[in-house]
Amino acid sequence: MKNQSLWQSFQEGYRNAIRHTKYRWVIIFGTLFYLVSPLDIAPDFLPGLGWIDDGLLASLLIAEVSQIMMERVKDKKATKASVAATDSVVEVEAVPVS
């Protein structure tokens, strides 16, 4: 196994799970539930410390969802560009000039 920290391992697992279309919505709603739930790894009533886990998880969720959305927009633009390129093809019949 690589020499990774616990956070890097969690981040990689989270990223892989959210990119898998079968588990994407489960991960998103699970994360949102964790953020509003009173049961946390570090309870929210502890000043500063209680908000760190929520902040890290929220920023990870926002980063991954925004990256997925940006990839979808790029894919749609590429699809539209390829369709536009094929629509503008003009077929010309060649006639020999004497």
Residue pairs with C-beta under 8 A, 6 or more apart in sequence:
4 12
7 56
11 60
14 27
14 60
14 64
15 64
17 23
17 27
18 24
18 27
18 28
18 61
18 64
18 65
18 68
19 64
19 68
24 68
28 61
28 65
31 57
31 58
31 61
32 61
34 40
34 54
34 57
35 54
35 57
35 58
38 44
40 50
40 53
40 54
41 53
42 49
42 50
42 52
42 53
43 50
44 50
44 51
44 54
